[in-house]
Amino acid sequence: MKKILLASAAVSLMFLAGCQNDQPEVKSTQVENGTKTKENGENEKAKSVFTRKDRQIAKEKAEKFIVLLTEFHGRSIFSDEDNARVRAELSQKADEQKLIHPETSFTNLTKFDDNAKEDSRLILRKDRFQLGDEFKEIYYKYIDVHELRLPIKYIVKSDTSPEDVELESFVRFVKTTDGEILILDAPMLIGMDLEKKDEDAYYDEYNRKEIEQEVKEELNIQ
């Protein structure tokens, strides 16, 4: 229980609701009420880095990401070569549209196939994806970065039954230092786990600044 409580304290969850201006104050339910420590040792309220415009862009990019996936509906991924080829094409198209972060990549696609034994094909119809409406901004106190999350539900074939399975996850966005909104992680993607990095920084106080610097330099994010 003690370990769970400590892990929970490692992340400041910021719930953005009832925004009154373009950059509202982030409301935190954990970790010192969402405060940040300035260089002089004083505390200040953690502010949102994602504006209303940013959220609009994020929603549009999430929608474009789903459209991109549907373009590959029915593609064969039976062989390893097919799987790698489709992932390369997905990455190229996502990069061309500036949808995903450069450090994010497409994972093995077999989770989204039809489980056919002879010629596995992707099932990526639009009706198998549903985006939520409520954004949640998260401030990771110990690495001093922000993340924007949008819920998503998606349907995959079950490995153990003939019934399809509906899963819930998030499309996770970050904001680069030059203001660009990019998808860091989503179904079918794998990107840096900021929550894990924040937890690492929480437990490793001696190397905390080094971990923070590593994350910010690698991802170039706010």
C-alpha positions as CSV (number, residue, x, y, z in Angstrom):
1,M,0.0,0.0,0.0
2,K,2.8,2.4,0.8
3,K,4.4,1.8,-2.6
4,I,1.0,2.5,-4.3
5,L,0.6,5.7,-2.4
6,L,4.1,6.9,-3.3
7,A,3.6,6.1,-6.9
8,S,0.3,7.9,-6.9
9,A,2.1,11.0,-5.5
10,A,4.5,11.0,-8.3
11,V,2.1,12.5,-10.8
12,S,0.0,15.7,-10.7
13,L,-3.2,15.1,-12.5
14,M,-4.6,18.3,-13.9
15,F,-8.3,18.5,-14.7
16,L,-9.1,21.3,-17.0
17,A,-12.8,22.4,-16.8
18,G,-14.8,25.6,-17.1
19,C,-11.9,27.5,-18.7
20,Q,-12.4,31.2,-18.4
21,N,-9.5,32.3,-20.5
22,D,-7.2,31.0,-23.1
23,Q,-4.6,29.5,-20.7
24,P,-6.5,28.6,-17.5
25,E,-4.9,27.6,-14.3
26,V,-4.6,23.8,-14.1
27,K,-6.6,22.2,-11.3
28,S,-4.7,19.4,-9.5
29,T,-6.1,16.8,-7.2
30,Q,-2.7,15.4,-6.1
31,V,0.8,16.4,-5.2
32,E,0.9,19.7,-3.4
33,N,-2.0,21.2,-5.2
34,G,-0.2,21.4,-8.5
35,T,2.6,23.7,-7.4
36,K,6.0,24.2,-9.1
37,T,9.1,25.2,-7.2
38,K,11.0,28.2,-8.7
39,E,14.7,28.6,-8.6
40,N,14.5,30.8,-5.5
41,G,12.7,28.1,-3.6
42,E,9.2,29.7,-3.8
43,N,6.2,27.8,-4.9
44,E,3.9,28.9,-7.7
45,K,0.7,27.5,-9.3
46,A,1.3,25.1,-12.2
47,K,-0.2,26.7,-15.3
48,S,-1.7,25.0,-18.3
49,V,0.5,25.0,-21.4
50,F,-2.3,23.8,-23.7
51,T,-4.6,26.6,-25.0
52,R,-8.1,26.1,-26.4
53,K,-6.5,26.4,-29.9
54,D,-4.1,23.6,-28.9
55,R,-7.0,21.4,-27.9
56,Q,-8.7,22.0,-31.1
57,I,-5.6,21.1,-33.0
58,A,-5.1,18.0,-30.9
59,K,-8.7,16.8,-31.6
60,E,-8.1,17.4,-35.3
61,K,-4.9,15.4,-35.3
62,A,-6.5,12.6,-33.4
63,E,-9.3,12.4,-36.0
64,K,-6.7,12.5,-38.8
65,F,-4.8,9.7,-37.1
66,I,-7.9,7.5,-37.1
67,V,-8.5,8.4,-40.8
68,L,-4.9,7.4,-41.6
69,L,-5.4,4.0,-39.9
70,T,-8.6,3.3,-41.8
71,E,-6.6,3.7,-45.1
72,F,-4.8,0.5,-44.2
73,H,-8.0,-1.6,-43.5
74,G,-7.7,-4.9,-45.2
75,R,-4.0,-4.8,-45.7
76,S,-2.2,-8.1,-45.1
77,I,0.3,-8.4,-42.3
78,F,0.6,-12.2,-42.4
79,S,4.3,-12.3,-42.9
80,D,6.9,-10.3,-40.9
81,E,7.8,-8.5,-44.1
82,D,4.2,-7.5,-44.7
83,N,4.0,-6.3,-41.1
84,A,7.2,-4.2,-41.3
85,R,6.2,-2.8,-44.7
86,V,2.8,-1.6,-43.4
87,R,4.4,0.0,-40.3
88,A,6.9,1.8,-42.5
89,E,4.1,3.2,-44.7
90,L,2.1,4.2,-41.7
91,S,5.1,6.0,-40.2
92,Q,5.8,7.8,-43.5
93,K,2.2,9.0,-43.9
94,A,2.0,10.1,-40.2
95,D,5.3,12.0,-40.6
96,E,4.1,13.7,-43.7
97,Q,1.0,15.0,-41.9
98,K,3.0,15.9,-38.8
99,L,0.7,13.8,-36.6
100,I,3.1,11.9,-34.3
101,H,6.2,12.8,-32.4
102,P,9.5,11.9,-34.1
103,E,10.4,9.7,-31.1
104,T,7.1,7.7,-31.4
105,S,6.8,4.7,-33.6
106,F,4.2,2.1,-34.7
107,T,4.2,-1.1,-32.8
108,N,3.5,-4.7,-34.0
109,L,0.1,-4.6,-35.7
110,T,-1.1,-8.1,-35.0
111,K,-3.4,-6.8,-32.2
112,F,-5.5,-5.3,-34.9
113,D,-5.7,-8.2,-37.3
114,D,-8.5,-10.6,-38.0
115,N,-6.8,-13.6,-36.4
116,A,-6.9,-15.5,-39.7
117,K,-4.5,-18.4,-39.8
118,E,-3.6,-18.2,-43.4
119,D,-3.6,-14.5,-44.4
120,S,-4.0,-12.1,-41.4
121,R,-5.5,-8.8,-42.5
122,L,-5.9,-5.5,-40.6
123,I,-9.4,-4.6,-39.3
124,L,-9.3,-0.8,-39.1
125,R,-12.8,0.4,-40.1
126,K,-13.7,3.8,-38.8
127,D,-16.6,2.4,-36.7
128,R,-14.1,0.5,-34.5
129,F,-12.7,3.8,-33.1
130,Q,-14.4,6.3,-30.9
131,L,-12.8,9.5,-29.6
132,G,-13.9,11.0,-26.3
133,D,-14.7,14.7,-25.8
134,E,-13.1,15.6,-22.5
135,F,-9.4,16.5,-22.5
136,K,-7.3,16.0,-19.4
137,E,-4.0,17.9,-18.9
138,I,-1.4,16.3,-16.7
139,Y,1.5,18.0,-15.2
140,Y,4.4,15.7,-14.2
141,K,5.9,17.6,-11.3
142,Y,9.2,15.8,-11.0
143,I,10.2,16.1,-14.7
144,D,8.4,19.5,-15.1
145,V,6.5,18.6,-18.4
146,H,2.9,18.6,-19.4
147,E,0.8,16.0,-21.3
148,L,-2.7,16.3,-22.9
149,R,-4.9,13.2,-23.0
150,L,-8.0,12.5,-25.0
151,P,-9.9,9.2,-24.3
152,I,-10.4,6.7,-27.1
153,K,-12.3,3.5,-27.3
154,Y,-11.4,0.9,-29.9
155,I,-12.4,-2.6,-30.9
156,V,-10.1,-5.6,-31.5
157,K,-10.5,-9.3,-32.1
158,S,-10.3,-11.5,-29.0
159,D,-7.6,-14.1,-28.8
160,T,-9.7,-16.4,-26.6
161,S,-13.3,-16.0,-28.0
162,P,-15.2,-15.2,-31.2
163,E,-16.5,-12.0,-29.7
164,D,-14.8,-8.7,-30.4
165,V,-13.3,-6.8,-27.4
166,E,-13.7,-3.1,-26.7
167,L,-10.7,-1.5,-25.1
168,E,-10.2,2.0,-23.6
169,S,-7.1,4.1,-23.8
170,F,-5.8,7.6,-24.5
171,V,-4.4,9.6,-27.3
172,R,-1.6,11.4,-25.5
173,F,-0.3,14.7,-26.9
174,V,2.8,16.9,-26.0
175,K,3.6,20.4,-27.0
176,T,7.1,21.1,-28.4
177,T,9.1,24.1,-27.4
178,D,8.2,25.8,-30.7
179,G,4.5,25.3,-30.0
180,E,3.7,22.3,-32.2
181,I,1.1,19.7,-30.9
182,L,2.1,16.1,-31.6
183,I,0.8,12.7,-30.7
184,L,3.2,11.0,-28.3
185,D,1.2,7.8,-27.8
186,A,-2.0,6.1,-28.9
187,P,-3.4,2.7,-29.8
188,M,-0.9,1.1,-32.3
189,L,1.8,3.6,-31.2
190,I,4.5,3.5,-28.6
191,G,6.1,6.6,-27.2
192,M,8.0,7.7,-24.1
193,D,6.1,6.9,-20.9
194,L,6.2,10.2,-19.1
195,E,4.4,8.8,-16.1
196,K,7.2,6.2,-15.7
197,K,9.8,8.9,-16.1
198,D,8.2,11.1,-13.5
199,E,8.0,8.2,-11.1
200,D,11.7,7.4,-11.7
201,A,12.5,11.1,-11.0
202,Y,10.4,10.9,-7.8
203,Y,12.3,8.0,-6.4
204,D,15.7,9.1,-7.6
205,E,16.1,12.5,-6.1
206,Y,19.8,12.6,-6.6
207,N,19.4,12.3,-10.4
208,R,16.1,14.1,-10.7
209,K,17.4,17.1,-12.7
210,E,19.3,14.8,-15.0
211,I,16.1,12.8,-15.7
212,E,14.2,16.0,-16.3
213,Q,16.8,17.3,-18.7
214,E,17.0,13.9,-20.5
215,V,13.2,14.0,-21.2
216,K,13.1,17.6,-22.3
217,E,16.1,17.2,-24.6
218,E,14.9,14.0,-26.2
219,L,11.3,15.1,-26.7
220,N,11.9,18.9,-27.0
221,I,8.6,19.5,-25.1
222,Q,7.2,21.9,-22.6
